[in-house]
Amino acid sequence: MKRDLLDILRCPVCRGTLELEATKEEGDEIVEGSLRCASCGEAYAIEDTIPNMLPPSMRD
């Protein structure tokens, strides 16, 4: 995921802003990490550059 995507993404649960915790970066891509909602605290994993933005009730 590109870092500037964070400007448009919002929490699918409460529409709050998301904070990035990157654990692996390659160039300008976030390869692994997580996005955490500043309002409700829900976390969304980033794996292989793809943020999983499914609400908790829809995850495996």
N, C-alpha and C positions, 0 to 999 in steps of 0.2 A: 504494500500500500504506500502510496506517496504521502509524505508528511502534510502537504497542503490539502489533502482530502479531509483532514480533521476540521477544516473551516466549515464544511458543509454537512458533515455527519452529526446526527443527534441520536440520543438514546431512544430506541423503539418503544420502550416502556413508558417513559415520562417526558420525552422530548428534551431532556436536560443536555448540557454540554458534556463532551467526553474529554477525558485526560489520557494522554498516551504514556504508556510504560513500555519502551522498546528494549528488548533483550538481545536482538540481533538485527543489524543494519548492513546493507550492501549498497554503497553509493547513496542515492537519494531515496532508496526503497527501505521500508520497514519490513523485514522478513518474518520476524517473530516478536511477540509481545502481547500486550493487551490494551484495551480501551476500557476505562472505568468512568461511569457516570458520576459527575460531581453532585448531582441532586439525590438520586436514589441508591447509589453505590453498586449497581449491577455492573458486572464485568463481561467483556466480550473478547474472546481470544483472537489473535492474529496469527495465522499459520500459513507458511509458504506465500507470504505477501497478501493474503486474503483475510479481511476481517469478517468474523462470523457474527453478523448482526441479528441473528434470530432471537426473538424473545425467549426467556428461560423455559416457558411452557412448550415451546416448539423444538427444543434441542433434544438430541438422542439421550 
